[in-house]
Amino acid sequence: MHLPRLIAPFILGAACFVVTAPASSAPVAKAELKRWQATAMRVTILRDKWGIPHVFGKSDADAVFGLLYAQAEDDFNRVELNYINALGRLAEVEGEKEVWRDLRMKLTIQPAAMQAKYAASPAWLQKLMVGFADGLNFYLHRHPGVRPKLITHFEPWMALAFSEGSIGGDIEDIDLKALQAFYEQPTRPLITPLASRLQADLDAEPRGSNGIAIAPKLTQAGHALLLINPHTSFYFRPEVHMVSQDGLNAYGAVTWGQFFVYQGFNERAGWMHTSGGADVIDYYLETVKERDGTFFYQYGGAERPLRAVPITVPYKTATGMASKTITAYFSHRGPVVRHQDGKWVTVRMMDEPIKALMQSYGRTKAKNYAAFLDVLQLRTNSSNNTVYADGDGNIAYFHGNFVPKREPRFDFTHPVDGSNPDTDWQGLHEVKDTITLFNPASGYIANTNNWPFSGSGASSPRVGDYPKYMWALPENARGVHADRVLRGQKNWTLDSLIAGAYDPLLTAFEPLVPQLVQAWDALPASDPQKPALAAQVAALRGWDLRASTASTPTSLAIYWAQDLVAANKDKAKAAQVPAVDFITTRLSPSDYLDALARASSKLDNDFGNWQTPWGEINRFQRLSGAVEQQYDDSAPSYPVGFASANWGALASFGMVAKQTTKRLYGDRGNSFVAVVEFGPRLRAKSILAGGQSADPRSPHFNDQAAMYSRGEFKDVLFYKEDILRHLERTYHPGQ
């Protein structure tokens, strides 16, 4: 990419206003255009009746070219935005407020370093990266009316900056406010304590997924089944199919801008990733001294100099571009990211973009368990677990993949003493030594971003067999729910697996509602809350704890629980307990009753009656292709019966955006969902939130919305003859 020419120099540690040359795209060289055109003729894109692109290329690199071209057709804005963020250039678009987010990215992503890594990549991977860049550049060439926010020319090395397709990369574990506080004044200690990583993960609307694999002995047809159910922000991943004459035949969800199917299947095997595997990020308390302008940190019996690296972060202003240049500090483990207890805190995390990209792509071509396991030996999937099933009847589970060896006597859930060399990582665990399952006797495997010790019934791994750092999250309400759905069941089919994945039980209310009922029963008859809440308590007493569009107790229960969380989140934070656990175990009877009164009043005020069916409140709405969606109670929307994963819903539907409406509009949870049967001829069904295209003018902008809101799936068109029977358009890129 050609960066703007800077006329004035940067000033270290301060804002420096600069004049930039006008941004323009470099002219396309004839040889480059000829290469794009030749590649395009080797690629055919078949758009089916849902607008899903089935990309057929001669080589893998051709298929990558076509896939990126098709992604850009569907939502170039999200493709570009993902790379603007991954490259640490968001402030160039959004302004100074994003400077510290960009610095966080630039601590590990620098163009020169990525270019060197690209040059060191194997030739086959370089070809894929060239295909990635060429596909996007050819799209921009053929669509001169598209105005990129920033990136007018993509380079092959950029794929290495975004090599793992999960919701948030490891770097996002670094707290931005603490990072800013440190680098604005490194000698000032941080006063505000940080929330624990566990609480930060659990208090927000869950970012995670459900994965289920069922062995042939428990299925009606005798074939393995797989549920692929990521919980992400809506429209985070589209549905795609990529095929080549080199053995590629992958279908599933791809994160915008990446060239590998992240969660999906080929004709013989499937893989589903869930967040929250092993503890893969560690923080170190460094004892730092300054001498003659150089900072040193204690390590064993010696002192080592911290490496000082000036990092320039440009940002947009109302009058032009400006920049900050910040001197970042690095130990042998990684960058300094905050203060704590009078110490500087460094962080260590995985930094293997070449291997990570090789693994992300390689697993899409693995056709059996041995091949899949071989790809996992790269050990560079740092943020996810994997649920697996294949056509040979195997099911398997891998809790994490990148798992550093550590001295178990240290508690790595908190920052450890960086001056002690024993706290250093001691290489990586072999895959065989991590928490895994292969064809468990129970016949099923499930993970819901919970711990791995309950996901296969009596066949689950045993907690005492592994060091604590191999698992990061506890059991959750969805894990309890999944076990009930799966335990003891047989004769599974694709349709019954869908029904199980959408089972409406809200397990979080099992301990909550009885406590409320008991609190009301204990009130004396003279208490004014006795008659005031009698009808509400009766409704919840008789509720079967199952959500549906017609259920009024669902509305009351969720508004009650939301009020409890809002009223007690600060106390839960202080106690370092997840808020849902806190309201379940640490409240008084009056807390429950007072919250019910407030929830009833809110429902009365917003909807005229606390007895409002859940489907009148809980809605799916898509009005534009914007990344930040806006909602409107007066505009069309669809009733949704399922609820937030916080309450134990397997099919998750929650709202993260700040609520400005009376109704609740989901924006996170079930997004792309699929079920797969690995028989002699693969069968699959899927559903996508809204539709494939981000363009409101497209017939595929919202054509799946009604089905999505009902939990109704479409047949996956995997084989070419099926695609052709339901074909909407066939073309070469550029046509």
N, C-alpha and C positions, 0 to 999 in steps of 0.2 A: 504494500500500500504506500502511496505517496503522501507523506505527512505535510501539513501546511508549513511554508517557509517562515521561520521566525526572524523578525527584523531586529528586535531588541533582545539583549541577553537576559537570562534568568538570574534572579538574586536568591542566594541560598537562604532557606528558612523564612522567606517572606513572599507575599503576593507580588507578582511582577506583571504589569499590563504590557501587552505586546500587540503589534500589528501583524496580521496574518495575510498572506497572499490569498486571493480569491480561490475558493475550493472548486476544482473542476476534475472531471475524469480524464485520465491520460488517454490519448488516442490508441485505438486497438491496432496492434501490429498485424500486418497481413498474415504472417505465419501463424500468429495466435488465433486469428479469426478462422483461418483455414483448418486448424486443428479442431476448433470447436465445431465447425460445420461437419467435418468428417466424423467426429464422435457422435454428433446428433443423428447422423444417418445410420449409425449402428445401434441406435436406441429407438424402441417403440414404446409409447405410453398408451395403455388402454385404461380409459376412465369408465368404471362401471356405473350402474344406475344410481349409486350413492355418491358418485364423484370420487371414489377412492382410486388412487393411481396404482396400476399394476405395471411396473417398469421392467421391460425386457431389454437386456443388453447383451452384446456378444461376450464381453469380458466383465469381470467384477467392476473394473474401473468405469466401463461404459454404464453399468447399472447405477453406480454411484453418481455419475454425471446426470443421468436421467432423474434419479431420485431427488437431487438437490434442485434441479430445474422445476420439478413438479412441486416441491415444497415451496419454492419461491412463488409459483403461480398461486398457491393456496393462501400463503400468509408470509410475504417477504418481510413485513414489519417485524414479526416475531423472530424470524431467522436472523435478521440484522441485529435486533436488540440483544439476542443471546450472545452474539460475538462482541458487540459493544461492551456488554457487561463482563464477558470472560476476559477481554483484553484490557480491562481497567480503563475504559474510555467513556464511561457514562456521564461524567461531569462535562465533557465536551458537548453533550446534548442537553443535559438537564441542569447544568449550572453548578455553582460552588457547593451546594448542599450534598453533592455526591462525591466530593473530593476524597473523603476518607474511605468510602466504599472502593473507589478506584485505587487508592493507596493499598488497601488490603489485597486487592487482586494483583497489583504490581509487585508485591512482596515475593511472589512466586512466578509471575508471568512477565517476562521481558522479551520483546521481539528478537533481539540478537540471540538470546539463549534458545528461544524456540526455533529460530532459523538454523542454529547449529544442530539442534536435535533432529530437525527435519533432514538435514544432510547426513546424519548418522543413522537414519531409519533404514530398514531393509527396503530393497527396491520395490517389492510388491506393495508395501505400505505407501511408499512415495507415489506410486501410480494411483492409488485410491485417493490420496490427498490432492493430487493434481486434478483428478476427476471431480472431487468436491468443489475446488475453486473454479474450475472451468464451467461446471454446471451453473453456478451462481453468476459468474461473469457473463456467460452467454445469455442468461435470462435478462440481465441488465442491458446488454447490448441490443437484445430484441425488444425491449420494453423501455424506450427512452423516456416515456412519460412517468415512469416510476422514479421518484426522487428519494434516494437513500438519506437517512438522517445524518450519516457520517461515512460509512464504508462504501466507497464507490468502486473499489476493486478488491476482490478477495485473493489472498495468497494461500498456497498449499499448506504452509506451516501453521496457519491459524487453526487448523483442525486439532493440533496438539494442545491448544489452549482450552479446549472443551472436549476432553477425551472420555468423559464418563457421564452417563446420561441421567443421573439421579436428580432429585428435586433441588437440592442445594449441595454444592461441592463442599469438601472438607474445610476449605478456607473460610466458609461462612460461619464456622464455629467461633471465629475470633470476634469478640464484642467490639462494635464500631465506636461506641461512646468511650470505652476504655482506651481503644487505640488512639482516638483523637486526643483524649486527655493526656496520654503519655507524650505524644510527639509535639503537642503544643507547648508542653512544659515538662521535659523529662525528669527534672529534679523534684517535682511536686508529687507527693504520694497520692494515690487514688484513695478517696475516702468512701465513696459509695460502693458497698460490696456487690459483687456479681451474683446473680441467681445461679444455683447449681445447674449443670448441664442437663441433669435428669429432669428438673422442674421445667426448664425452658423447653424441653422436648415435649412434655406432656400437658402443659397448661394451655397451649394454643390449640386451635382446631387441628386435629391430627394430620400430619403430613406423612403418609406412609402407604400402606397397601395391605391387601389380603392375597395370599397365595395358598392354593390347595391342590394336592396331587392325590389321586385315588388309584390304587393298584387294580389290575384286572380281576382279581378274585372277588372284589367287591362291586364290580360293575355288571350290568345286565348283559352287555355284549362281550365281556371278557377282554376289554381293551382299557389301557390306562387313560385316565382323564386328568385334565389340568384346568384350574381356574386362574385366570390372569385378571387381577382386580386392583390396579393402582389407585390410590387416593391422592390426587394432585389438584392443583388449581385447574379449573376447567380450561380447555383449549391449550393445555401445556404440551400435549403430544397429539399429532394426527395419526390416522390409520393408513398404513402403506403396505405395499407388496413389491419386493425387488427380486428379480430373477436374472441369472446369467447362464451362459453355456459352460462356465467354469464350476458349476455345482452349487451356486447360490440360489436359494429359493426360500426367502425369509419373509414372513408376514407378521405384522403387529404394530406396535406403537413406537414411533421415533420422536425423540426430542428435537424440536425445530432447529435445523441447521446441522444436525449430525448425520452421518452416513451409514449408521448401523441401526438395525431394529433393536431397541432397548429391551422391550418386554414382548415376547412373541413366540413364534414357532416356525419350523420348517416342516417338510413332509414326514420327518421321522422323530423329531424331538422338540420339546418346548421348554421355555425357561421363564420364570416369574421372579422379579426382584422385590424384596420388601426392605424398607429402611430399618436401621437400628441393629446392626450386628455387633461385632466386637468393639471394644474400646480401641480406637485407632489414632486418637489425637491426644498427646500428652503435653502438659505445661510444666515448666521448670522455674523454680525460684532461684534467681541468680544474684549472688553477692557481687556488687559492682563498685569499683573504685575508679577515680579519675586521676591521671597523672599526665601533666604537660599536654592537656588537650585530648588525650586518648583514654578511652574507657576500657577497663580490664574486668574480667569476671573470674571468680575463684573456681578452680577445677582440680579436685584432689589437693595435693600439696603445692600446686603452682597457680600462677595467674596467666590467663590467656587474653590477648587483645580482642575486643569485639570488632568485627568488620563493619566499617562505616560506609554506607552506600547512598549517595544522593539519588533521590527518585523525584522526577519532575511530573507533576500532575496538572495538565492543562484543564481549564474550565471556561465555560461560556458565561459572559456577562451581558448586560443590556447594551453595552457600547462596543463589544468585540470580545476577543479572547484574552484571558489572563492565565497565570499559572502559579502554582506553589511548588517549590522544591524542598523536599523534606529529606533530611539525613536519617535513613533507617539503619538500625543496628542488628547484627546477626552474630550468634554464637555458632559453634559447630553443629548445633541441633536445628537452628532455624532463627527466624526473626524475633526481636523483642516486640511484644504486642500490648503490654500494659504494666502498671505497677501493682504490687500487692504486698502488704505487710512490710513496707520499706525495701522491698526487693524489686528488681526488674524481672519480668516474666517472659520467657521465651517459649515458643511452641514448636513441636515437632509433629510432622504429618507426612503422608506419602507424597513423593515427588518423582513419579515414574510415568510421564505422559506417553512415551513411546510404547512401553509395555501395556499401559492401560488401554490405549487405542487398539493395539494388537488383540488384547483380550476381548474388548467390547465387540470388535468385528468378528474375531475368530469363533466365538461361541455361536454366532448365527449360522455357521456352516457345519457345525458338529452334528452328525447324524445318529450318534449312539452315545451311550454313557462313557465308554472308554475315550472317545474323541473329546467329549465335553470335559471330562476330568483332566485330560491332557492340556486343554486350553486353560483350565483353572490353575495349572502349575505356574503360570505367570504371576499369580498372587498380587494382582493390582486392582481388584474390585474392593475398594476400601470402605464404601459406605453402605453396602447392601448384603442381605442374605439372598439365597437362591433356592427356589422350589422348582424341581425338575421332574419331567415325565417323558417317556419315549415309546416308540413303536415296538420295542422289544419287551414291553411290559414292565420296565423299571420305573421306580419313583425314587427320588433322592432329595436330600436337603443339605445345604451348606450354610452354616451360621457365620457369615462374614467370609472373607477370603484373604485379605491382607491383615495378618494378625502378628504384630511385633512380639518377640519374646521379651519378657521382663522379669526382674527379680520379684517374686510374688510377695515378699514381706513388705513392700511399699504399697501404699494406697494410691493408685493412679487415677482415682476418681477426683482427686484434688491435686493441685500443683505439688510437685515433689522437690526435694533439695537438689538443685542443679549443681552444687559444689561436690556432690558425692558421685563419683563415676559409676557406682553400682546402679544408679537410676537410669543409665543409658540403655537404649534398646540393644538386644543381643542377637540381632538377625531376625528372621521371620520364621514362624512356625510352618512346618510342612502342612499341606492341606490335610493329610491323613491324621495329623495330630490336633486338628481343630474340631469344633463341634459339628458332626455330620451324621446323616442317616442314609442308609441304602436299603431299600426294600424292607421296611420294618414289618414285623409280624402283624401289627395292627391293621396294615393295609391302607393307611392314610397318613398324610402329612399336612399340617397347616401352620402358617405363620401369619400373624396379624400385627407385626412390629412389637411383638411381645418376646419374653424370654423363650429359649428353645426347649424348655424342660416339661412342656405339656402338650406340644403340638402333634404328638403321635400316640396319645393315650398311654397305655402301659409300656409301649415300646419307646417312649421318649428318652432322650439322653438324661443322665443323672447329674444333678447340679454339683455333687461332691467330687465328680471326676475331672473337673476342669478349673483352672485358675479364674478368679473373679473377673479379670480383665477380658476374658473371652466373651463375655456377654455384658451389655450395657443397660438394657431396659428390663423392667419387671414384667410380671403377668399383667394383662389388661382386660377390660370388659369384653372386648371383641374376642380375645383368646378363649375366655370362658364360654362365650357364645358359640364359637366355632367348634369347640370340643363337644358341646351338646348336639350340635347339628350332625356331626360326623360319627360319634361314638355309637357302635352297635348297628349302624345302618348298612344295608346291602342293596344290590340291584340298582346302582347308580346309573343314570343316563345323563346326556347333556342337559335335558330339560329339568331333571330333578336336581342337578348340580346348580343350575341357575336359581331354582326355587330355594335351595339351601343357602346360596350366596345372598339372597334377598329375604331370608327369614326375618320377620319384623320384630322379634323380641328385643327389648331394650334392657339388657341385663344390669346396667348400672342402677336401675330403679328397684331391683330386687331387695337390696338392703335399705334403700332410702324410703320407699313408700310405707313399709311397716313401721318405721320409726315415726313418721308423720301421723299415721293412724293411731299409734300408741299414745303419742303426745296429745292428740285431740280427745281420745277416750279418757285420759286421765284428768281432763279439765273438769272443774266443778260446774254444776248446772248454772250457777250464777255468773260464770265468766262470760262476758259479752262475745268472746270468740266462739263459744259453743254453738250458738245458733247462727252466727255470722258465717261460719265455715262448714256448717253441717253438710250442705249439699256438695261442696267441693270434696270434702273428705269421703263422702259416700261414693262419689264418682270414682275417686282414686282407689277406694277400697274394693270396688267391683271391677276395676280395670284388669285386663289380662296381660298388661305390660307390653302389648304389641301395638306398634305404630301403624296407622293407615290414614288415608285421606279423609275418611268419614269419622275418625275417632276424636271426640272432644276431650277425653281424659289425656290423650297424648299432648294436646296443646297445653293443657293446664300443667301437666307434669314437667314439660320441658321449660315453660316459662318460670315455673317454681324453681327448678334446678338452676336455670340461668341466673335467677335472682340470688340464690344461695352462693353461687360461685362469685358473682360480682361483689356481694357484700363481704366475702371472706377471702378474696384472693390475696390481699396483703398479709393477712394472718398466715395463710398457707405458705406464702413466700418466705415469711420470717421463720416458719417452722421447717422450711425446705421439704415440704410435702406437696405432692400434686394436688391441685385444688379439688378435683373430684373425690380423691381419697379423703381430703380434709373435711369436706362437707358430709361425708358418709360416717366418719368416725369421731369427730371432735366438736359437734355442735350440741346445743341444749334443745330440749323440747320447744321452748319459746322461739328459738331461732327458726325452727321448721315452720311453726304456725305463723309467725310474723311474715316470713317470706311468702307463704301461701296467700296471705291477705294481700300483700303487695302485687303478686303475680295476678291474682284475680282482678284487682283494680286496673292493672295495665291492660289486660285483655278486655275488660269492660270499656275502658277509655278508647282503645284503639279499634275495637271491632264491635262494640255495642253490647257484647255479651261474653262472659267468660266461657260459655259453652259453645265456642266456635270450633267447627271441625278443623283438624290439622291441615287438610288440603286447601282450606281457604286462606291459611296463613303461610304455609310452606310452599314456595313456588320456584319453578324454573323459568328464567327469562333471559333472552339474548337479543339485545337491541342493536348492537353495533359490533364491529370487529376490533374495537379498542382493547388494549391489554388491561387497562383499568376500566371495568364495566360500570355503567351507571344503570340504576333501576328506577322504575316508574310504576306506581300502583295503578295508574290509569291505562297502562299499555298492556297488550296481551301477554299472558303467561300461562304456565301449566301447573296443575296441582301435583305435588310430589308426596308420596306416603312415607318414604324413609327419612331418617333423621341423622344427626351428627354422630360420628363414631365415638365421640366422648361419652355417649350414653349406651355404648355397646352395640350400636347398629353395625352389622356387617356391610350392608350396602350404605355407604356413608354419603351424607348430603348436608353440608354445613356452610355457614356464612362467615367469611373472614373480613370482608370489606366493612367499613364503618357504616352502620345502618342509618339511612336517611329516610327510610320509608316505614310504613306501618307493617307491611308484610315482610317476611323473611325470604330472601332470594339466595339460593345456594350458589357458591362460587368455588367450592372445594369439596373433594370426595370422589365418588365414582366418576371417572372421566372416560377413558377407553376401558371396556370390560370385554373379556372373551372367555369362552369355554371351548376346549379342544378334546377330541377323541382320536387317539392314535391307533386306528385300525388299519387294515390293508389299504383302504382308501380313506385319507384323512377327512374328518368332518369337524366343522367349527361353526360357532355362532358368536356374534359380537354386537356391541352397541357403543356409540360415541356421543358424548354430550354435545347437543346442538347439531353439528354437522361438520363436514370436512373443510369447508371454505370459510375464510374470515370476511368475505365480501358479502354484505347484506343483499346485494343484487343477485347473488348466485342462488340457484335452486337448492344448492347443497349447504347453504348457510345454517338452516334450521330444520332440515328435512328429517332429522332423527330425533327432534326434541320431544314430540309427543310419545314416541316409543320409549325414549330414555326415561321420561317421567313416570311411565308405567312399569319399567323394568322389563320391557319387551325387546327381544333380540332379533337381529336379522341373520340370515344365512351368510357365512363367509364364502366368497367366490374365490376359491383357491386354485382350482384347475382351469387351464386356459379355455377348455371347451365350455365351462360354466360362465367364465367371464364373457366370452363371445355371445352367449345367449342373453346376457343382460348388459350389453355394451351400449354406452352412450356416445363414446368418441374414441377414435384411434388416431395417433399422430406422432410425428417425430418432434423432439424439442425444437422450438423455433418456428414451427408451422402454426 
